[in-house]
Amino acid sequence: MNQEQLVIFDYSGTLSREAVMFARPESLMKHLKESGLFDLGVENLDHFWEEIVNSTWEQGSTTGIGYTGLIVKRLLELSQSGDAQERHSAISAASSRFVNAYFTHSAPDRRWQPLLAKLVFHPRTIVIVATDHYAEATDYIARFLENLGIPAKSVREIFTEPADNAAVIANSADVGHPKADCRFWKVIKSQLDLRNIRRVLYVDDFGCNEQEGDGYGNIARVEARKETTTTVLTEVFPGEVTVLPFLIGHAGSETPSFDREDQAYVRLIDTTIQQIETWLADDP
């Protein structure tokens, strides 16, 4: 590729606030009940986070098993009672309903659309949406972006089709490594042929904006992830690397109300867009 600038966006918690809102306690419990997972034993949020999500996250975010597959696998491990075939059928159906609801409620915020369109069609810039996520996320994100008029291709497709004038979706489940791992970016650099990149702008919440209970948002892990990711980006792309942390809150702060969080998110989008526009204008 001939592009010289690389702009990288995180997805959940950065481009998409809805994905985080889905995990708010009242929303999460509502969907556990509506999907049928509640009746199958997922009766409280601590159980959901610790036994279903956090304990399987590494496998779920670096392999093709998918969110649905992991929920089914985990619930079958946790419950051995009743007819095996009936139990598997009920768990599979409920898991599918829950995961579909989650991803359906994970659209990007439309306020990003004008900037994303400008960047994707910029002649010297390539846009990557880099996410630590489950395998199903790739196709959902592609459809969401295309609904905003943003052409998108997964990193899986780059072997057969060029990525010019399209955002590239780099999902850890497709790459096989998390974003904080140097191998993730080496795969991306190789597959997209990013040898000519001399400037990198990286926008990420590093998990900080996730809901309480989600181990990915643990503040110590957030800080470690931010430091490690910055280091590996500098190693892989030896030119100018600028990191814009997209953080609604910070360690030690009083937990804001949901309404105040949403207002802070909107303000943060506006501020970040201005910073990105300034970065673009500073290119000699």
N, C-alpha and C positions, 0 to 999 in steps of 0.2 A: 504494500500500500504506500501511496505517496504522501499521505497525511502526516503532518508534523506535530499536531497537537492532539492530546488524548484527554477527554473529559469523562470521568468515571462517577457514576451515581450508584449509591446503595439503593435498595428498593424498600423493604419493609422498615417503617419508621422514618424514612427520608422522602422518597417519592410517594410512598403510600402511607397515609395516616390511617386509612380504613383497616389495614391489616392489623395494626396495633389496637384499634378501637374494638375489633372483634373479640380480643382477649380480655376486655374489661370484665370484671367479675359477673355483673348482671347479664351481660351479653353472652358470655361463655356458658353460664349455667342455663340460660334460655336455649341455646343451641344444643347443649348436651341433652336436654330434655326433649326438644323437638326431634332430634335425630334418632332417639332411642337408646343412646349410649348410657344415659342415666339409669334406665331400667335394666341395663346389662351390667351394672355394678360401678359405673363411674359416677358416684353419688356426691362427691365433693371436689372442690377445685384443687386442694392439696394433693389428692389422689391423682387427679388428672395430670398436674404438672410433674410430680415426682415419679409416678409409676408409668405414665404414658409418654410424656414429652421429653423431660430432661434425661431420663435413663436411656433413651434411644436416639437422642439428637445426633450424636456423632455418626451413627450408621445412616440415619435418615438424610443428613445433609451432605453425605459424600458418596452415596450409592443410588442406584435407580429403583430401590424398593418402593419408594413413595410413602407419603403420609398415611394413606389408606392402608397400605400393606403393613406398615409398622403398628398401627392401632390394632388391626386384626391379629397380627402375630402376638402382640403384647397381651391382649385380652384373652386370647386362647391359652397363653401361658399362665395367666392369673386365675382363670376359672376352668375347672375340669369337670364340673357337674353337668348332668343331663346328657341328652343324646348329642354325640359329637357333631354329626352332620347338621342337625338343627341349630346347634350353638354356632357353628361356623357360618351358616347362612344368615342367621340373625345379626351376628357381629359384623359380617361383611356389609350387609345392607345399611346398618346404622352408621358404620364407619364411613361409607361412601357418602351418605347424606350429610354427615358432619363436615367432611373434608370439602365437599362441593360448596356448602354454605360458607366455609372459611375462605376459600379462594374467590368465590363470587363477591365476597365483601372485602376484597383486597385491591380495589382499583387505585390507580395513582390519582393524586390531587390534580384537578384540571388547571390549577394555577401554574403548573410547571410547563404546560403545553407550548406556549409561545417560545420559551427559551429552548426547549427540547427540539422543536422544529427548526429553529435558527441554527442550532448546533449540528443537527443531523445533516442539514443541507449546506453547511459551511464547507467550502472546498478543501480546507486544510485541517479539518478536525474530524476525529472519529469519536463516537459516543459509545460507551459501554455501560450497561446496567449490570453491575456485579452484585450478586446476592448469595449469602449462605442460606440455602433453602432446600425444601423437598423437591423431588423430581417433577411433580405435577406443576410446580410453579412456573416453569419455563413457558409452557404453552399458554397459560393464563396471562402472564405478563405480556407476551407477544400480542395476544388479542386485545388486551387493554390498551397498549400503545397504539396499535393500528386503529382502534376506535377513536383515538385522539388525532389521527392523521399522521402518526409517526411510524414509518416502515420499520419493521423489527425482524431480526433473525437470531436464532440461537447459535451459540458457538459450535454446536453440533453440525449446523448446516454449512459452515464456512468451507469445509472440505470440497463441497460441490458447487457452491454459489458464492459470488463476490458479495462483500458487505458494504459496497459503496452506497452512500445515501440511505443507510439503515442503521438503527441502533442495534448493537450486538448484546444479546442477553447471555451473560456468563454466570451460570448457576453452579454452585459448588457441587451439587448432585451430578451434574453433567461432567464437570472437570475432574472430580474425584478428590479434591482437596479444598479446605476452607480458604477464605480470602487472606487470612493472616499467615498462610503458608506460602513460602517463596515459590513452591512448585505450581501453585494456582496461576501466578502471574507469568511464570516461564511458559506454561502451556498456552496462555492467551497470547503472549508475545510471539510465540512460534507459529501458532495457527493463523493469526491475523497478519503476520509478517510486519511487525511494528518496529523494524530496525531504524526507521527514519524519525521516530518520535523524539522530540527534543524538549517538549513541555508537557507536564502532566498536572491535571487538576483533579483532586479526589474529594468527593462529598459523601460523608457517611456519619451516621449516628453511633456507629460501633456497638449497637445494641442498647445504648443508653435509654432510648425512648420506648423500649419494650415494657410490657406490663409486669407488675410485681408477681412473682411466682415463676416467671420464665427465667430459667437459669442463664440463658444467653444474655440477659440484661443485668446480671450481677455486676456491681460497680467495679470490683477488682478485675473481673474479666474484661469489662469495657475498657479500662485503662490499659491493661496488658495488650488487648487487641489493637487499640489505637496506636500504641508505641510500636508493636511488632509490624503492623501493616505499613506504617510509615517507613519503617526500616527496609522492609522487603521491596517496597515500591522503588525506593532510592537505589537499591541494589540492582533491580531488574531494568529500570529506566534511568540511566546515568545522567540525564539532563536535569532540568529544573522540575522539581516536584513540589506542588503546593497542596496542602491538606486543609480542607474546610470542615471542621467538626460540626455536625448538624445536631446540636444537643439542646433539647427543650429544658431539661433540668440538669442538676449536677449534684455530686455527692454532698450530703450534709444539709441539703436544702429542705425546706418544709414541703411535703407533698402537696401540690396544688390541686384545686378542684378540676374535674374533667373539663368544665367550660373554660377555665383559665388555661388549661393545657392546650385546648383547641385554639384559643386566641393566640397563645404563644407560638403554636405551630404555624399559623398564618403569617404572623409577623416574621418568623424565622425564614419562611419561604421568601418573602419580599426582600429581606436583608441578604439572603444567600444569592438570590438572582442578581441583585445589584453587585455583589462581590464577584460573581462570575462574569458579568458584563464588563467590569473593570479589568479583570484578568484578560479577557479577550482583547480589550482595547489597548492593553499594555504590550501586546505582541509587536515587536519591532517590524 
